[in-house]
Amino acid sequence: MDTDEQLPPPNLAARIAVWATKRGHGSTIGKPVIFLLLILCWFSLTSLGAWQASPEPDVGRRLADALYAPFTFLAPQDSYLNQAESALLTDPLLWFGRFFGAAIPVYAIVWAAIAWGRRGLAHALLPLARGHVILFSEPGEGDGIARRLTSDGEVVIHAEREPSPERIEAMGNLGIIVIDAELPTALRRSNAEKASRLVVWGADDADNLARALKIGELLTSRHEDILVRMESAQMHRAMRLSRTILTRADARLRPLSLYQAAVREVLADADLTDAAHHFGQDAVNVGIIGHSRLLEEVATFVLRHNWSVGLAPPRITIDPAYALHWERWFELHRQAFDAYPQVLGRDAKPVSLASDHDALINDPTLSRIILDLGDDGATVEEAFRIGLHRSREAALHYSIQPVTRSTHSVRALYREGEMHFEEPISLALQRHAGSLMSRQRDRAAARKHLAYEEGIPDEADLPANKPWRHLDETYVHASRAAAEHDPIKKSDLARLSDSPAAQEKMRRNEHERWSVERLLDGWLPTADRDATEPKRLLHRDLVPWEKLEASDKEKDAAQVDALIAQTRKDESQEI
């Protein structure tokens, strides 16, 4: 399969560089506490030996000589050897003080030289590294990703602008190699041509894109995995749909979003659809209180993901108090919502405003309320207020899912089961770093694409009929969405069995899910049944299921049939 699973793991040179980095940083005189204890032990025993051996009758002078004696042994010397009767030749404590004292500065020098040599070795090995990850970010911004990747066994080179010695040492202790991000020197020093992935993770979308494009231009060979942080929904869509920006002759750029990863991690399952079936609701209906960039991702994800046989199209209901804040999101998807009924062949209203806040929290059709008031304290207060109200009303079946920013301490507040709280959606970067960089996600998506390719003729000249690694990002995005829907398909299959009638329902459901996913990604239907035009974002198959030609229905059949076959295979292996 043509996926990124073919990327090689870090080679021996890369792993030795990490080992040398971890051993080469830290205090130049070893563990400080242990070293100080050794010095204290040496000083005390040597002073005791000098006190015992001193013939000085005056106690004050004797004490002064005893305290001074250890310092005379800090450098190699033989002044006592000329004194045949010296206690040095007979007192074991002074023998200890003489040899151990001289070893202290020697030890410090040797240890510092070894540490410096290890750091030098690490940087000397970087041009030989293979299969590593190079992360471009500002200090502190990409630390969560770097630490997570390192804990997962990856070799991470963190390229930062003018890193301080303290920063280099702190990250080096974790096994993360920090270099200056100045281009093109950083690319040459880190052997970027042979890296498994290049990651650009800054705070500004435009800067990230500009840097990623510059990196692609400076590479001498095309790199398939330049991952770029992109949080703006508009820019994220534009990047997916631009064949000239993402799929270039010099590089393949892939957009990443922390917000999307946070939403996907807690909502990409069948919980909402299963709950709707369990409580006899006609569809998944998610109430949203507040407004944030993350809640926009929640709304988009709910609409494209929660499609299940026997349920109407998913929808969201927004608290009217925040209607003005949602105008930008509505504008982004206005054409999609206008085409919604036309594509589905029925009156489908995906988004609505509640009449007021009280009407929202008393809506018996809600499957879940997700809230983000921009502050964890305010969100906690409102979540508990709604939770108390929900627990008193037997007719209400929704659960409550808050958005958190300050992570662990606040998250623990939502463990009260009687309040019907769901796992909070967290914006903690380190928590989602694994999901952001997961290769498994693309493997599953590539299998979906392979099933799609097998459902169409080889000679078909379609933009999506390409090998995975050469696929336009908009089709990669579609394959990922299809793979994320598998838990719901499996739940439907378990509920319906795999009879021909059930399979037909699942195929129709898959087509409607795909259609809405395409609409939300900016595509629109076209009356021309003979052409799909990626440049104009028009697709001939964006029509109701009944109007699809038999050959086009086979594409959806291929997705469903592949899932059924894989499910049967998994079940047979478990037996």
N, C-alpha and C positions, 0 to 999 in steps of 0.2 A: 504493500500500500504506500502510495506516495504522500507521506505525512512527515511532520517534523520528528517522528520517532526515529528516523534515520540519522538524526544528528548524533555525532559521537559524544561519549561522555568525556569529562576532563582527562587529559593524558597524564603520564607520570611527571613530566616537567611541571605542569600546572599544579599538581598535588604537592610536589616537593617545594614549590614556591610558597604555597600556603603554609606548609610545615615550617619552613625557614622564617616566614613572616611572624608566625605565632611565637616561635622561640627567640626571635631576634628583637622583640619589643618588650617593654617593661623596664624596670629599674636596672641600671647597669651594674649594680652590686648585688644582684640576686634578690631574694625575698627580703624586704626591708626589716621586718620584725625578727625573722630568724637571724639575719646578719647582725642586728643590734644585740640580740641575746648572746651571740658568739663573742662579740666584742666585749660585752659586759663580763662574760665568763673569763675571757682572757685577761682583762684588766684586773679583775678581782683576785684571781689566782696568782698572777704575777706580783701584784702588790703585797699579797699575803706572803709569798716567798721572799720578797725583798725585806719585809718587816722581820721575818724570822731570821734571816741571814745577816741583818745589819748589826754591827757591834756598837752603834751609836747609843750612848747611855741616855742622851736627852730625848724625851718622848716626842717633843715637837719636831725636832730635826729628823728623828727616826721616821715619824709619820710622813713628813714632807718627802724624804728620800724614797719611802715606800710608794707614795702616790706618783712620784716622778719616774720611778724605775721602769714601768711599762713602756714609756715613750722612747727610752733608749734602745728598745728592741724593734722599733718600727722599720728599721733599715738594717741590712746585713752589716755586722761589725764584729770585731774580735778583741776588743779592748780588754775584756776580762781574761782572755786566754793567757795573757802575759803575767797574770797573777796566779801563781801555782797554788796558793792556798785559798783562792777565791771560792766562795760558796757556789759559784756557777757550776763548778766541777762536781759538786756533790748534791746540791739542792734540786730535786726534780721539778719543782714549780718554776724555778728560774730557767731550767732547761726548756720547759714548755713555753714560757714567756718569750725566750730568745727566738725559737724556731717558728712558733705560731705567729708572733708579732711581725716578723719579717715577711711572712706569707700573706698578710692582710693586703698590703698595697699591690703585691704581685697578683693575688687573686682578683682584685678589682680590675687591674689592667687587662688580665687575660680574659675575664668575663666580658668586659666591654669590647675587646677585640673580637671575641667570638660572636657577640650580639651584632656588632657592626658587620662582620663577615656574613652572618646569616641573612641580614637585611640586604646586603649586597648580592648574595646568592639568589635571593628571591627575585630581585629586579633583573639579574642577569639571565634568569630562566624564562622570564616573561616572553621574549621573542620566540621561544620554543614551545610555548603553551598552545594547546589545542582543546576545543570543546568547552571553553570557559565562557563566563558571562561578563560583559563589560557594561557597567551602569554609569550613565552620565547624569549627574544631578548636583544640586548645591548641597553643602554640608547640612546634614540633618534631614533633608527632604526624602532621600531614598534609603534611609537606614533600615526601615522596616522590611523593605524588599530585600536588601542586602543580607540582613540577619536571617531572614526566612530561607532564602536560597542557600546560604551557607549551612544552615542546620539541615537542609535537605540533601547535602552532599555536593552542591555545586561549588565551583571555584569562581569567586567574584572579585573583579577588579573594579574599584569604585573610583571613577574619574571625576575630580572636583576642581573648581577654579581656585588656585593658590591655597592648597590645604596647609594648615598649620602643623608644626611638628607634634603638638599635643594631639591633634586630630589623627594624624598618621599613626601615632603610637596607640591611641585608644582603639581604633579600628583594627590595627594590626594584632592586638591582643585577642581579637575575635576571629582572626584568620582571614580578614578582609584586606586586600592589598589596595592601598590608596595611592593614586598618582595624580599629577597635575593634568587637568582636562584640556590644556591648550592644544588645539588642532593645528597641523596634522601629527604633531609629536606624540600625542597620547595614542593615536591609532597605531603608529609604528612601534612604540614601546610595548604596547599590550597585544601585539599581533592580532589586530582586529579582523584581518582577513580569515583567520582560522577560528574565530570565536563562534560558539553555538548561537548566541543571541547578543544583540546590542540593544540596550534599553535606554531611552531618553526620558527621564522622569523629573521634570521641573514644575514650577508652580504656574507658569504661563503657557497656554496652549500654542500661541503664535511662536514664542521662543523655542518651544519643543519641536515644532514642525520645521522651523528654519534650521535648527541644529541637526535634526535628523536628515534633512535634505543635503546639508553640507557634508555630513559624514558619508552619505551615499556617494556624493561626487568625488570625495577624496579616496575612497576605496578603489583599488586597482582591479578588483573583480566584483561581480554582482553578489550582493548579500541578501539572502532570503528572509532574514529575521531581524529587522530593525523595528523594535517595538517602541511606540510613541505614546506618551500620556496625552490624552485628549478628553477633557471633561465637558466642554461646550457641546450641547446636543446638536446645534446647527453645524459646527465644524466637524463633529464626529460623523454626522451624516454625509457632509460634503466630502470628507476623506474616503468614506466607504464607496461613494458613488463616483469619485474621480478616478478614471483610469490612468490619467497622466501623472497624478501626484503619488498614488500608492503603488501602482505597478509600473515601475520605471526600468530603463535599461541598466541602470547602475545599482538599484536597490529595490527591495520589496519592503514597504512600510506597513506596519500593522498597528492600528490605534488601540489603546488601552484606556479603560476608565475605572477609577476606584469606585465611583458611584454604581456603575453597572455590576461590578464584581460583588459589592455589598448586597445589592438587591438580588442578584442571581443566587448567591449562597444560601439565602433563607427562603426564597420564593420559588425556586426551580424544582418543585416537587409536586405531588398530587394532593397535598393537604386541602387546598381550597376547593378543588373539584370534588374530592371525596366528601368533604363536609357538606357541600351543596346537595350532593346525592343523599347523604345520610339524613339531613333535615328536610328533605323534600322541596328544596328551593329550585326555582326554574333556571337559575343561572348563578354564576359567581358574580357577586356585586360587592365591590370594595369601597367603603367610605373613606374619604381622605380629609383630614383636618390639618390645616396649616399649608405652608408652601415652602419648598426648598428645591434645590437642584436634584437632590436624591428622591424626593417625592415625585418629581417629574419622571424619573426613571422607573419608579414604582408603577405609576399610572400606565406608562408605555408597556412595561413588562406584563402587567396584569391583562391588558387588552390583547396582547399577541400570544400569551402563553396558556391561559386557562380555558382551553377548548376541550370539551368532553362530550362523548356521545350521550344524547339524552338531555343535554343542557342547551339553553339558548346562548347566543354570543355573550362573552363576559362584558361587564360594564363597570364603570366607576361613578360614584356620586361624591361631589365635592361640597364641602362646607361653604355656603355662599359668602361668609365673612372674608374669604380669601380669593374671591372670584377675580378681582382685578389682577392679583399676582399671577394668575394662571393664563392671562391673555397671551403672553409670548408663546407658551406651550400650545395653546389652541391655534394660534396663527401658524405655527410650524406644521401642525397636522390638519389644518383646515380643509385642504383638498382631499386628504384621506377620509375625513369624516363625511364630506359631501358625497364621496364615491361609495361610502359604506353600504347603503341600501342597494345601490345599483349592482355592486359586486356580489353581495350575498343573496340578492333576489328576495329580500324581505325587509320589512320595516325594522331596522336595527339602529338603535340609538346608543352608541357606546359610552357617552359622557353626558351627565346631567348635573344640575345644581339642586341641592336640597332647598326646600322653601325657607328653612332656618336651621340653626344648630340643633334645637330640640327635636325637630322633625328627623334630622339625620340620625341622631343616636337612638331614636325610637323606631327606626325603619326595620320592620321584621324581615325584609328581603336581603339585608346586609349579611355577607359572609364574614367580613372582617372590617375593622376600623384600623387604619394606619395613620399615625399622627406624628407630626414634627413641628413644634412651635419655635424652633431655633435655639432653644435653651433647654438643657437637660432638666433643670429644676421645674420650669413651666410645663415641660412634657410629662414629667413624673406626676405633678399635681393633677393635670388634666386626665392622664391615663387612669389614675386611681379614682377620680371622680366618675369617669365613665364606667370603670370596672365595677364600682359599687352600684351604680344605676343598673348595669347589665345583670348583676347577680340577683337583683330584686324583681326583674321582669322575666317571667318564665317564657314568654312568647319571643324573646330576643335570643338568637342563636349565634350572633357574631362573636368572634374573639377580638382581642385588642393587641396591636403590635406597635410599640413605640420605636422611634429612631433615637439612638444615643450617640453622643460624641465623646464623652469622657470615660467611656468603657466600663471597667470592671466594677467599681464601687456602685455605680448606678444600676448596672445590669442585675446585680444581686437583688434589687428591690422588686423585680418582676417575677419572682419565683412563687408568688402566692397563687396557688391553683384556683382558688375560689373566685378570683378576679378574671379568670379566663385570659390571662396574658400569654402571648406568643413570644418566642425568642426574639429579642430586639434586633433591629437592623442597625448594625454598628458601622461607624466610619473609621474604626481603628485600622490603620494601614497594614500593620504587621499581621493582623488576623486574616486579611484577604490577599496577602502577597502570594500565597501558594495558589489561590484560585486565579489571580491575575496572570501568573506565569505557567500555569499548568499545561503540560503537553497532552494530558489525557483528554482535555476538552476538545482539542483539535483532532485527536485520533477518532473520537466518536463522531465529530462533524465530518471528517473525511470518509468514514464508512457510510454516512448518509449520502454524501456526494457520489460515492461509488455506486450505491444502489440507484441513484438518479441516473447516472450515466448508463447503467445496464438496462434501464427502461426506455432508452431512446436509441435510434439507429446510429451506428458509428459514423455514417456519412453525413448525419445531420449537422448543418452549419449553425450551431447555436452558441451564443456567448458563454453559456454555462457548461457546455460540453468540452471541458478542458481538464487536464490533470490538476490535481489539488494545488500543487505549488505554483501553478501559473493561473490560478483562478482569480478573477477580479474580487475585490474585498466585499462587494455587495452580495455576491453569491457565497462567499465564505461565511458572511454574517447569516445568511439564510440557512445554510447547513448547520451552523451552530444552534440556531433557534429550533430547527427540526430535532437535533439531538437532545436539546434541553426538554423537549416535549415528550420524550420517551417514557418518563415515569407516569404521565397521564395516560398514554397509549396502553401501557402495561396494566394500569388499573382498569381501564375500559375493557381490555381483553379478559382480565380475570372476572369481571362482572358480566360480560356478554357471551363469553366463550368465543371460539373462532369459526362459527358457522358462516356459510356464505352470506346470509342476511346481515350478520354482525360485521363481517368484513366490509360489506358495501357501506354500512353506516360509518365505519371507521375511515374509509377512503373519502367519503364526503366530508367528514369532520376534518380530515387532514387537509383537504383542498381549501376549506374555509379558513383554517388556521393559517395556512401558507398565504392565502390571499390577503388577510389582514396584516400579516407580518410584512408583506411587500408594500401594502398601502402605507403602513407606519414608517417604512424606510424610504418613502418618497415616490414610489412607483404609482402609476395610474393606468386604468384600462384604456385600450385602443379599439376602435371599431374595425380596424384593419386586421382581419384574421390571418393574413399571410405574413405578418412581420412582427417581430419583437425588436424594439429599438432601445438599447441600453443608454445611448447618449441622450435621448429624450425621456428616459425613464417610463417607457410605455411597454406594456406586456399584454399579449393577446389572450392569455389564459386568465386574466382578471375578470371573470364572468361567473355567474351562478353555476353550480355543479351541473344542472340540467342542460346548460348550453355548451358544456365542454364536449369536444370531439372525443371519440373512443380512444384515439392514440394519446391524447392529452391526459385522459383519466388514468392511463397506464402508469404515468409518472407517480401519481398518488398511490396507485396500487402497489407499485414497487416498494415504496417506503413502508407501507403497512405489511406487505408480505415479508419483507426482510426482517421486520421486528417480530412477526409471528414465528418465522423460522428460527431466529436467534433465541426467542423465548423457549421454544420447544427443545432446542439444543441444550440450553442451560438447565431446563427441568430434567432432561434425560441424564445429564451428568450428575445431578444431585441425587438421583435414585441409586 
